[in-house]
Amino acid sequence: MDIDGKVCIVTGASSGIGAATGRLLSDMGARVVLAARRTDRLQALAAELPGSLAVTTDVTIPDQLRRLVSRTLGTYGRVDVLVNNAGQGLHVPVEELVPDDLRAVFELNVVAPLVGMQAVLPVMRAQSGGGAIVNVSSATSLRVFPGLGGYSATKAALNLLSQVAALEFAASGISVSLVYPSVTATEFHQSLRAGGFVGRGRGIAPDPPELVGSAIAYAIRSGEAHVLVADPPRAIEPGDNQGWGALLARQAPGGAEGRPGSDPPAGPGETEGRR
């Protein structure tokens, strides 16, 4: 899909990856709809991006997601792209997982993207050109890491949901892609539901959020099902050790070999926390 002139909704857009993605898509000619809970930040960003729209949205409230899509249609007449970026971490051992915390993170990381996909689906089906959906996952869902069971489980659920959606929506000309960031320089680890930064003390530099934004833009343009955040972005297959090894080599030269149970590159940091 050519991004120029397209209408793109980005959730979690008040900072970090969402804000970087909004800026990049706007620079590429898109009309960007910025969604998050923090109205002041959204409005400040919208003021920077010509032709954009800020819609205060709590994605865990289905009616607000549907209102977001309705506002977009009312303003631009179509929805070409949905980027489900809003999310939150939960970094505690399985023994310490509190069910209410897991339920809350599951609502944000899995149910909210589901409702978002359902809200844009009839719109994309009815319009010419179909659409593109990008769900932001995590590199930690590609391997098994101690201390990340609850969080990684939500991202693994998002992965499977997205892969099934890709099969079901394909006949309507709608692509569904997953983007897998690693540690990213955002507010993510200051906004965990519970726990702390799993990769603390390893001295690994985080990726800039703009690098994730580039991977999201690549997923929109290419329709690739699985995109690893790298420079340049890399299309992978789940379980592709070559792709995982490339990520670890970039993040920590001479470090882990990408084997199951290896330490994560520096902990997940893809989205910028509960917004």
C-alpha positions in Angstrom: 0.0 0.0 0.0 1.2 3.5 -0.9 1.1 5.5 2.3 0.8 8.9 0.5 -2.8 10.3 0.9 -3.9 7.4 3.1 -5.9 7.8 6.4 -4.0 6.1 9.2 -5.2 5.6 12.8 -2.4 5.2 15.4 -3.2 4.2 19.0 -0.9 5.0 21.9 0.1 8.1 19.9 0.8 10.4 22.8 4.5 9.5 23.0 7.2 7.0 22.1 6.5 4.7 19.2 3.0 6.0 18.6 4.2 9.6 18.3 7.2 8.6 16.2 4.9 6.6 13.9 2.4 9.4 13.6 5.2 11.8 12.6 6.7 9.4 10.0 3.4 8.6 8.4 2.5 12.3 8.2 5.9 13.0 6.6 5.1 10.3 4.1 1.9 12.1 3.1 -0.7 10.3 5.3 -3.6 12.0 7.1 -3.0 10.7 10.6 -5.5 10.2 13.4 -3.8 10.2 16.7 -5.5 8.3 19.6 -4.4 8.0 23.2 -5.7 9.0 26.7 -3.5 12.1 27.2 -5.3 14.9 25.4 -2.7 17.6 25.9 0.1 15.5 24.3 -2.2 14.5 21.5 -3.2 18.0 20.7 0.4 19.2 20.8 1.5 16.5 18.4 -1.5 17.2 16.1 -0.5 20.8 15.9 2.8 19.7 14.4 1.3 17.4 11.8 -0.7 19.2 9.0 -4.1 17.6 8.4 -4.0 15.3 11.4 -6.8 14.7 13.9 -6.4 14.1 17.7 -9.1 11.9 19.3 -8.8 11.2 23.0 -9.4 7.5 23.4 -9.1 4.8 26.0 -8.8 1.7 23.8 -9.9 -0.6 26.6 -13.4 1.0 26.3 -15.0 -0.5 23.2 -17.4 2.4 22.7 -14.4 4.8 22.6 -12.7 2.7 19.9 -15.9 2.7 17.8 -16.2 6.5 18.3 -12.6 6.8 17.1 -13.4 5.1 13.9 -16.6 7.1 13.5 -14.7 10.4 14.0 -12.2 9.3 11.4 -14.9 8.5 8.9 -16.7 11.8 9.6 -13.5 13.7 9.0 -11.9 11.9 6.2 -14.5 9.6 4.7 -12.4 6.4 4.9 -9.9 4.4 7.1 -7.0 2.9 5.2 -4.7 1.9 8.1 -5.0 0.9 11.7 -1.9 0.7 13.9 -2.7 -1.0 17.2 0.3 0.2 19.2 -1.1 1.0 22.7 0.1 -1.6 25.3 1.6 -2.2 28.7 4.2 -4.5 30.3 3.9 -7.0 33.1 7.3 -8.2 34.1 7.1 -10.6 37.1 7.8 -14.3 37.6 4.8 -16.6 37.1 4.8 -17.3 40.8 4.1 -13.7 41.5 1.5 -13.0 38.7 -1.6 -11.4 40.1 -4.6 -12.5 38.1 -6.2 -9.0 38.1 -2.9 -7.6 36.6 -2.9 -10.3 33.9 -6.5 -9.6 33.1 -5.9 -5.8 32.8 -2.9 -6.2 30.5 -4.7 -8.8 28.4 -7.6 -6.3 27.9 -5.1 -3.7 26.7 -2.7 -5.9 24.7 -5.2 -8.3 23.2 -8.8 -7.4 23.5 -8.4 -3.7 22.5 -6.6 -4.6 19.2 -9.4 -7.2 18.6 -12.1 -4.5 19.0 -10.1 -2.1 16.9 -9.8 -4.6 14.1 -13.5 -5.4 14.3 -14.3 -1.7 14.2 -12.4 -0.9 11.0 -13.2 -4.2 9.2 -16.6 -3.2 7.7 -15.2 0.2 6.7 -12.2 -1.3 4.9 -14.3 -3.9 3.3 -16.8 -1.4 1.9 -14.2 1.0 0.5 -12.1 0.7 -2.6 -8.5 -0.4 -1.9 -9.1 -2.5 1.2 -6.8 -1.6 4.1 -3.8 -2.5 6.3 -3.8 -3.4 10.0 -0.5 -3.4 11.9 -0.5 -4.9 15.4 2.6 -4.1 17.5 3.8 -7.3 19.2 7.1 -7.9 21.0 10.4 -9.8 20.2 9.9 -11.4 23.6 7.0 -13.4 22.1 9.4 -15.2 19.8 11.3 -16.9 22.5 10.8 -18.0 26.2 12.2 -15.7 28.8 12.0 -16.0 32.6 10.2 -13.1 34.3 8.1 -12.2 31.3 5.5 -15.0 31.2 2.4 -12.8 31.7 3.4 -10.1 29.3 4.8 -12.4 26.6 1.6 -14.5 26.9 -0.5 -11.5 25.9 1.7 -10.8 23.0 1.7 -14.4 21.9 -2.1 -14.3 22.0 -2.0 -11.2 19.9 0.3 -13.0 17.4 -2.1 -15.9 16.8 -5.2 -13.6 16.7 -3.4 -11.5 14.1 -2.4 -14.5 12.0 -5.9 -15.9 11.9 -7.3 -12.4 11.1 -4.8 -12.2 8.2 -6.2 -15.4 6.7 -9.8 -14.3 7.2 -9.4 -10.7 5.9 -7.2 -11.5 2.9 -10.1 -12.0 0.5 -11.3 -8.4 1.3 -7.9 -7.0 0.4 -7.0 -6.3 4.0 -3.5 -7.1 5.2 -2.7 -7.9 8.9 0.9 -7.5 10.0 2.8 -8.0 13.2 5.8 -5.9 14.1 8.3 -7.2 16.7 10.3 -4.5 18.5 12.9 -5.2 21.2 13.9 -2.7 23.9 13.0 0.8 22.8 13.7 4.3 24.2 10.2 5.1 25.4 8.3 5.5 28.7 7.4 1.8 28.6 9.4 0.6 31.6 8.2 3.5 33.7 4.6 2.4 33.1 4.6 -1.3 33.8 1.5 -2.8 35.4 3.8 -4.6 37.8 7.5 -5.7 38.0 10.7 -4.1 36.6 13.0 -3.9 33.6 14.1 -7.5 33.0 17.2 -6.4 31.0 18.5 -3.8 33.6 22.2 -3.7 34.0 23.1 -5.3 30.7 24.2 -2.0 29.2 22.4 -2.5 25.9 21.4 0.6 24.1 17.7 0.8 23.3 16.4 1.4 19.8 15.0 4.8 19.0 11.2 4.8 18.5 11.7 6.1 15.0 13.2 2.7 14.1 10.0 1.0 15.1 8.0 3.5 13.2 10.0 2.7 10.1 9.2 -1.0 10.6 5.5 -0.2 10.9 5.6 1.9 7.7 7.4 -1.0 6.0 4.6 -3.4 7.2 2.0 -1.1 5.8 3.7 -0.7 2.4 4.6 -4.4 2.0 1.8 -6.2 3.7 4.4 -8.6 5.2 2.9 -10.8 7.9 5.9 -10.6 10.4 8.3 -7.7 10.5 11.3 -7.6 12.9 12.4 -4.1 13.9 15.9 -3.7 12.5 17.7 -1.3 10.2 16.4 -1.9 7.6 13.2 -3.7 8.8 13.3 -7.4 8.2 10.5 -9.7 7.2 10.7 -13.0 9.2 8.9 -16.2 9.8 8.1 -17.2 13.5 10.7 -19.6 14.7 13.3 -18.2 12.2 16.5 -18.5 14.1 18.4 -16.6 11.5 16.1 -13.6 12.0 16.3 -13.9 15.8 20.1 -14.2 15.7 20.3 -11.1 13.6 18.4 -9.2 16.2 20.6 -10.4 19.1 23.7 -9.7 17.1 22.5 -6.1 16.5 21.5 -5.6 20.1 24.4 -7.4 21.9 27.4 -8.4 19.7 29.1 -11.5 21.1 26.1 -12.2 23.4 23.3 -14.8 23.4 22.9 -17.2 20.5 19.1 -16.8 20.3 18.5 -20.2 21.8 15.2 -20.8 23.8 15.6 -19.6 27.3 18.3 -17.1 26.5 18.1 -13.7 28.2 16.1 -11.2 26.2 18.1 -8.5 24.3 17.3 -6.0 27.1 13.7 -6.6 27.9 10.7 -5.6 25.9 10.2 -1.9 25.4 8.1 -1.6 22.3 5.1 0.5 23.4 5.2 3.3 25.8 3.1 2.1 28.6 -0.5 2.5 29.7 -1.8 5.7 28.1 
